[in-house]
C-alpha cells in the first residue's frame, strides 16, 4: 500500500507537470523516484553460534560460490571474527552482514547486540546447524524488545536428509523434514518464544526445502521499497521468482518511456536518438543484473550450478545479453527491427511540424522505447 501510494503520488506529479508543459520538472520527478528506488539500502544480519553455517548462507543468498573471490570465508572453525559486510555483487546497497558467533569470548551473549551494532540492521537471520540453543533464544528475545524482525534458519538440512536416508529402512523425506521442523519449533517454544518461524535450508541446494519460502516471507514483511531491492538481489531459484522480477521491471516501463518521450521533446535533430540509446542501455543493464544475465553473474552461476559458462551462454538469444552495451551496438540492433526504425524516422521528421510536432515526437519516442 505504501509503494502504491508513493507511485500514485509520483504519477500525479508527473501528469501535472506534463499538463503544464513543464518537461524539466516531469523529468526531475521521474529521475528522483527511479534513483530513490535504485539506491534504497537494505542491511541483513546473519548470526548464530560458531560453525552453524553463517558464511555459507551469506554466500548462497548472494548467489556466489564459497570459492568465489568475493565470498565470505567458510570452514569448520569460526572464520568470522569481526562484523563483516558482504554487499551483493550487483546491488551494492543490499548488504549481508556476517556476524561473529554469539557466545564467543569476544562476543558474549549478554553484550552481543550492542557490540555488533544492532541498530544498523533491518532484520536478523539466526542460524543453527542442529538445534537452537539458549543463546539463540536470548538473542531473539533481545531483538524482539528492540522491535526488529528475526527468523530462524536450520542449516545443513541436506546432511540430515542424507544421514537419515542411510540409517532408516522406511525413509520418507517429507516426514523427516516435518519432524526436524517440529522439533526446532517445540524447542524454541519450550524456552519461551511464541510462534517462532523456522525455515529448513541447505546452502548448497537453494531450490530445495524451505529456502524459497524464506525468501518469500522476508520479501513480504519488508517495507515496499526494500521489498523490491531484496527481490532483485535474490538468486533466480524458481520460475515464480523470475516472474516476480519481471513484474517489478514492468512497473517501471512507463517511467523509462516517459523519460524517452521527454528527451524527444528537445527540438534538435539527433538528440532523442542519443537520449534513447543511453536510456535503453541503462535499462538493459538493469534487466541483465536482475535476471543474472551479465557476464560476472553467469560465471558465478557456472561455478555454482556445475554447468559451464559456455553452455549457459549458448542458451542466450539476445545479441545484447552478457556484453558491454555501447550506443553503436544498440543502434545496430535497433536497425534490424524495421518497425522501430520506422518509428524513429517518423519521430525525427515530426519534430518540425509546427505546434504539434514536439507532442507527436514525444508520443512516438514513448512507443519506440
C-alpha positions in Angstrom: 0.0 0.0 0.0 2.8 2.3 0.9 4.5 1.8 -2.5 1.2 2.1 -4.4 0.6 5.4 -2.6 4.1 6.5 -3.5 3.7 5.6 -7.1 0.3 7.2 -7.3 1.7 10.4 -5.9 4.6 10.5 -8.4 2.2 9.7 -11.2 0.1 12.6 -10.2 3.1 15.0 -10.0 4.3 13.8 -13.4 0.9 14.2 -15.0 0.5 17.7 -13.6 4.0 18.7 -14.8 3.3 17.4 -18.4 -0.1 19.1 -18.5 1.7 22.4 -17.7 4.2 21.5 -20.4 7.0 21.5 -17.8 9.1 18.7 -19.1 12.1 19.6 -17.0 10.0 19.2 -13.8 8.5 15.9 -15.0 11.9 14.5 -15.9 13.3 15.6 -12.5 10.4 13.9 -10.6 10.8 10.7 -12.6 14.6 10.6 -12.1 14.2 11.3 -8.4 11.8 8.5 -8.0 13.9 6.0 -10.0 17.1 7.0 -8.2 15.4 6.5 -4.8 14.2 3.0 -5.8 17.7 2.1 -7.1 19.5 3.4 -4.0 17.4 2.1 -1.1 19.7 0.5 1.5 19.0 -2.9 3.0 21.1 -4.4 5.8 20.6 -8.0 6.7 22.4 -9.6 9.7 23.2 -13.3 9.7 24.1 -14.6 13.1 24.3 -17.8 15.1 26.7 -20.0 17.0 30.2 -20.9 15.8 30.1 -23.4 12.9 26.4 -23.0 12.2 27.0 -22.3 8.5 26.5 -18.5 8.6 29.1 -17.7 6.0 27.9 -20.4 3.5 24.4 -19.0 3.8 25.7 -15.4 3.2 27.4 -16.7 0.0 24.4 -18.7 -1.1 21.8 -15.9 -0.7 24.1 -13.6 -2.7 24.3 -16.2 -5.5 28.0 -16.9 -5.3 30.1 -20.0 -4.7 32.2 -20.4 -1.5 35.3 -20.4 -3.6 34.5 -17.0 -5.3 36.9 -14.2 -4.6 34.0 -12.2 -3.1 32.8 -15.0 -0.9 32.7 -14.9 2.9 35.4 -17.3 4.2 34.0 -20.7 5.4 35.4 -23.5 7.4 35.0 -25.9 10.3 36.1 -23.4 12.9 34.9 -19.8 13.5 36.1 -17.8 10.5 34.2 -14.6 11.2 36.0 -12.7 14.0 34.5 -9.3 13.3 31.2 -7.9 12.0 31.9 -8.1 8.2 29.7 -6.6 5.4 29.3 -8.5 2.1 27.5 -6.4 -0.5 25.5 -8.1 -3.2 27.7 -8.2 -6.3 25.2 -6.4 -8.5 23.2 -4.5 -5.9 25.8 -3.0 -3.5 23.2 -1.2 -1.4 21.9 -4.7 -0.4 24.4 -5.8 2.3 24.5 -9.1 4.1 26.4 -8.8 7.4 28.3 -11.9 8.6 28.3 -11.6 12.3 30.6 -13.4 14.7 29.2 -16.4 16.5 27.2 -15.5 19.6 28.6 -16.7 22.9 32.2 -16.5 21.9 34.7 -14.9 24.4 34.8 -11.7 22.4 31.1 -11.6 21.8 29.3 -12.8 24.9 25.6 -13.2 24.7 24.8 -10.5 27.2 26.5 -7.8 25.2 26.2 -9.3 21.7 23.7 -6.9 20.2 25.4 -3.8 21.5 28.8 -5.0 20.3 27.7 -5.8 16.8 25.7 -2.6 16.4 22.2 -3.9 16.1 20.7 -0.5 15.1 22.0 -0.6 11.6 20.3 -3.9 10.6 16.9 -4.2 9.1 16.3 -7.7 10.3 18.2 -10.7 11.7 18.6 -14.3 10.4 19.6 -16.7 13.3 21.2 -19.9 12.0 21.8 -23.2 13.7 23.0 -26.5 12.3 21.2 -28.9 14.7 19.0 -27.2 17.3 18.5 -23.7 18.6 20.2 -23.1 21.9 19.8 -20.8 24.9 22.0 -18.1 23.3 19.8 -18.1 20.2 16.7 -17.6 22.2 18.3 -14.9 24.3 19.3 -13.1 21.1 15.8 -13.4 19.6 14.2 -12.0 22.8 16.5 -9.0 22.8 15.8 -8.4 19.1 12.1 -8.6 19.8 12.5 -6.0 22.6 14.1 -3.7 20.0 11.1 -4.2 17.7 13.1 -5.7 14.8 12.3 -8.8 12.8 14.2 -12.1 13.2 13.9 -15.5 11.5 15.3 -18.9 12.5 17.1 -20.9 9.8 18.0 -24.5 10.4 21.0 -25.1 8.1 22.7 -28.1 6.6 19.4 -29.9 6.1 20.9 -31.9 3.2 23.3 -33.5 5.6 20.4 -34.6 7.9 18.4 -36.0 5.0 21.4 -37.9 3.7 22.1 -39.3 7.2 18.5 -40.3 7.8 18.3 -41.9 4.3 21.3 -44.1 5.1 20.0 -45.1 8.6 16.3 -45.6 8.1 14.8 -48.6 6.4 11.5 -46.9 5.6 12.9 -43.4 4.9 10.4 -40.7 4.0 11.9 -37.3 3.3 8.8 -35.2 3.9 8.2 -36.9 7.2 11.8 -36.4 8.3 11.6 -32.6 7.4 8.4 -32.3 9.3 10.0 -34.0 12.4 13.0 -31.7 12.2 10.9 -28.5 11.8 8.5 -29.5 14.7 11.4 -30.4 16.9 13.0 -27.0 16.4 9.7 -25.1 16.9 9.0 -27.1 20.1 12.5 -26.4 21.4 12.1 -22.7 20.9 8.6 -22.7 22.5 9.9 -24.6 25.5 12.3 -21.7 26.0 9.6 -19.1 26.0 9.3 -18.0 22.3 5.8 -17.7 21.0 5.0 -18.9 17.4 8.6 -19.0 16.1 9.2 -19.2 12.4 11.7 -21.9 11.4 13.0 -22.5 7.9 14.9 -25.6 6.9 17.7 -24.7 4.4 20.6 -26.1 2.5 23.1 -23.5 1.3 24.1 -25.9 -1.5 20.6 -26.7 -2.7 18.7 -23.5 -2.7 15.7 -24.7 -4.7 15.0 -27.5 -2.2 13.5 -27.4 1.3 12.3 -24.0 2.7 14.7 -21.5 1.0 12.0 -20.3 -1.5 9.6 -19.9 1.4 12.1 -18.0 3.4 12.8 -15.6 0.6 9.0 -15.0 0.1 8.5 -14.4 3.8 11.3 -11.9 4.1 10.2 -10.1 1.0 6.6 -9.8 2.1 7.5 -8.5 5.5 9.7 -5.7 4.3 8.6 -2.1 3.5 7.8 -1.7 -0.2 11.0 0.0 -1.4 13.2 -2.5 0.4 11.0 -5.3 -0.8 11.9 -4.6 -4.4 15.6 -4.2 -3.6 15.6 -7.6 -1.8 13.6 -9.3 -4.7 16.0 -8.1 -7.4 19.1 -9.2 -5.3 17.8 -12.7 -4.8 19.2 -15.7 -6.9 16.8 -16.9 -9.6 15.8 -20.1 -7.8 12.4 -20.6 -9.4 10.2 -19.6 -12.3 8.0 -17.7 -9.8 11.0 -15.6 -8.7 11.7 -14.7 -12.3 8.1 -13.8 -12.9 8.1 -11.5 -9.8 11.3 -9.8 -11.1 9.7 -9.3 -14.5 6.6 -7.7 -12.8 8.9 -5.4 -10.9 10.6 -4.2 -14.0 7.4 -3.9 -15.9 6.1 -1.4 -13.3 8.9 0.9 -14.2 8.5 0.8 -18.0 6.1 3.8 -18.0 8.7 5.9 -16.2 11.5 5.0 -18.6 9.2 5.5 -21.6 8.2 8.9 -20.3 11.9 9.9 -19.9 12.4 8.9 -23.5 9.4 10.9 -24.6 10.6 14.0 -22.7 14.0 13.5 -24.5 12.2 13.6 -27.8 10.7 17.0 -26.8 14.1 18.6 -27.4 13.8 20.3 -30.8 17.2 19.3 -32.0 17.6 16.5 -34.7 19.5 13.5 -33.3 19.1 14.4 -29.6 16.3 11.9 -29.0 18.3 9.0 -30.5 21.2 9.8 -28.2 18.9 10.0 -25.2 17.1 6.8 -26.1 20.2 4.7 -26.7 21.7 5.9 -23.4 18.4 5.2 -21.6 17.9 1.9 -23.3 21.4 0.8 -22.5 20.8 1.6 -18.8 17.5 -0.3 -18.8 19.0 -3.4 -20.5 21.8 -3.4 -18.0 19.3 -3.4 -15.1 17.5 -6.3 -16.7 20.8 -8.2 -17.1 21.6 -7.7 -13.4 18.1 -8.6 -12.2 17.9 -11.8 -14.2 21.6 -12.7 -13.7 22.5 -12.5 -17.4 25.6 -10.3 -17.1 28.9 -12.0 -17.6 30.1 -12.0 -14.0 26.7 -13.4 -12.8 26.8 -16.1 -15.5 30.3 -17.1 -14.5 29.2 -17.2 -10.8 26.2 -19.3 -11.8 28.5 -21.7 -13.8 30.6 -22.3 -10.7 27.6 -22.7 -8.5 25.4 -24.9 -10.8 28.1 -27.1 -12.3 27.0 -26.0 -15.8 29.9 -24.4 -17.9 29.8 -20.7 -18.7 30.0 -21.7 -22.4 26.8 -23.8 -22.1 24.9 -21.1 -20.3 25.9 -18.5 -22.9 24.6 -20.7 -25.7 21.1 -20.5 -24.3 21.0 -16.7 -24.5 19.3 -15.5 -27.7 19.6 -11.7 -27.4 22.6 -10.0 -29.0 22.5 -7.6 -26.1 22.9 -10.1 -23.4 26.2 -10.6 -21.5 28.1 -7.9 -23.4 29.0 -4.3 -22.6 26.4 -2.0 -24.1 27.6 0.7 -26.5 25.5 3.2 -28.5 26.8 1.7 -31.7 25.7 -1.8 -30.7 22.3 -0.6 -29.6 21.8 1.3 -32.9 23.0 -1.7 -34.9 20.5 -3.9 -33.0 17.7 -1.3 -33.5 18.4 -1.0 -37.2 17.5 -4.7 -37.5 14.0 -4.0 -36.1 12.0 -2.4 -39.0 9.1 -1.2 -37.0 11.3 0.6 -34.5 13.3 2.2 -37.3 10.1 3.5 -38.9 9.0 5.0 -35.6 12.4 6.6 -35.1 12.4 8.0 -38.6 8.8 9.3 -38.1 9.9 10.8 -34.8 12.7 12.7 -36.3 10.5 14.1 -39.1 7.6 15.1 -36.9 9.8 17.5 -34.8 9.5 20.2 -37.3 5.7 20.2 -37.7 4.7 23.5 -36.1 3.0 23.3 -32.7 2.0 19.6 -32.8 5.5 18.4 -33.9 7.0 18.0 -30.4 4.0 16.3 -28.8 3.9 13.9 -31.7 7.6 13.2 -31.4 7.1 12.6 -27.7 4.4 10.1 -28.3 6.5 8.2 -30.9 9.5 8.1 -28.6 7.4 6.7 -25.8 6.2 4.0 -28.1 9.6 3.1 -29.5 11.0 2.6 -26.0 
